[in-house]
Amino acid sequence: MLHYTSTRGGAPELSFSDVLLTGLAPDGGLYVPTSWPTGHSADPHLEYAAFAAEVMWPFVDGTIERGDFDAICRDAYGTFVADDVIPTVTLADGIELVELFHGPTLAFKDVAMQLLGRLFDHELNARGSRVTIVGATSGDTGSAAIEAFRDRDNVDIVILHPHERTSEVQRRQMTTVDAPNVFNVAVQGTFDDCQDIVKAMFADVAFRERVNLGAVNSINWARVMAQVVYYHWAAARAADRPVSITVPTGNFGNVFAGRVAKRMGAPIGEFVVASNRNAILTQFFQTGAMTIGDVEPSLSPSMDIQVSSNLERLIFEILGNDGAAVQQLMSTFRDEQHVTLPAELIPRMQEGWLGESLTDEQTTQVIHDVYEESGMLLDPHTAVGVGAARRRPDSMQRLVMATAHPAKFPDAVEAATGVRPPLPAHLADLYERDEHYTVLPNELAVLQDFVEANRRP
């Protein structure tokens, strides 16, 4: 059985089932396996659900029966409209898009969330307990989490989103869900503020225990685990050339999952971390330094982030799994709003990693160009990825993780192409549905009171 340790070294090791329900470690760190499974040999000709169960099994073995886990995977990926769950399409210049947005809420977050909801149900039923989930979203995590956990008897879910900083489709996908266990809060601040509040709630031990707090943000290891699968899936189908995978990135969980797949043996040469104008990750991979600036609204709002939580998991590796060193570095980053890796570690950090960023104007141009070349519509996040991938040599097999359906960002797509992408049939009446959400100030105590007042005993 694998065990999991905190990146900050001050929490006991846990099993997968405990990590699933715990989310953030008590010392403020993120859980990672104490070792990486190797020798992955899942047959790429399997259907996606069976392939996923095979890839993820080493992470859960010993905490769940194999037959139950296989059934959970079949049920989770049976909600996707694409027959092969995650299809791949090729652009005119040979770049391959790995389409991750064919789940219920049209974004890559569904790949993990549909699994996570069922894993929570399985574990909570086995324990006879319930949790209160509080999550932060820059747009897509919230709707995916709500869809996965709505109407579940053992879970209440409160999602915080930055007020007036998501697209209308993203907001309505969250706020039009009418379920007794779902609560939406528009926080008067940025996504980083929402994320900080969630972390502060976990750090308040008395509150955490009182409401039995659970996490669905990518601080939860199970989210990353589910995303590892499609990197194996995509790499196994790539041509016999060095593989470069570009990932539009905000909170770094998606691309870190690719890193895990590579550690497990997936034939991936490099990762390109693609950012918008909020380019703190580009700065990090180019210089080894990070400076927190103001979050600037952009055409790709899910990436409007200055503090990428999951980067800590990579930093833990770079610092030789030294939890105390991670704790010191992250404390310095928070206190001084700036940190630089030791000079001798920067080459290790840059090995296999590149950082690129695009302006809004460049993003719009990519959307326009791809439509002119192939008739395909890209959402602005995927367009950031394509723009970054086009800077890599075509001697490499260039893959881009296409993270959202263009209909989630119709204004940006229409401005670039003159074509307004329609919503799929199951969301066709989204603009007519009633919304349910509460606007609250960016104050921890106010939000804690809201959670306590609305959760079911």
Secondary structure, DSSP 8 states (H G I E B T S, - for coil): ---EEETTS-S--B-HHHHHHH-S-TTS--EEESS--------TTS-HHHHHHHHHHHHHBTTB-HHHHHHHHHHHHTT-SSTTSS-EEE-TTS-EEEE---STTSBTHHHHHHHHHHHHHHHHHHHT--EEEEEE-SSHHHHHHHHHHTT-TTEEEEEEEETT-S-HHHHHHHHT---TTEEEEEEES-HHHHHHHHHHHHH-HHHHHHHTEE--STTSHHHHHHHHHHHHHHHHTS-SS-EEEEEE-SSSHHHHHHHHHHHTT----EEEEEE-S--HHHHHHHHSEEE-------S-GGG--S--TTHHHHHHHHTTT-HHHHHHHHHHHHHHSEEE--GGGHHHHHTTEEEEE--HHHHHHHHHHHHHHHS----HHHHHHHHHHTTS-TTSEEEEEE-B-GGGSHHHHHHHHS------GGGTTGGGS----EEEES-HHHHHHHHHHHS--
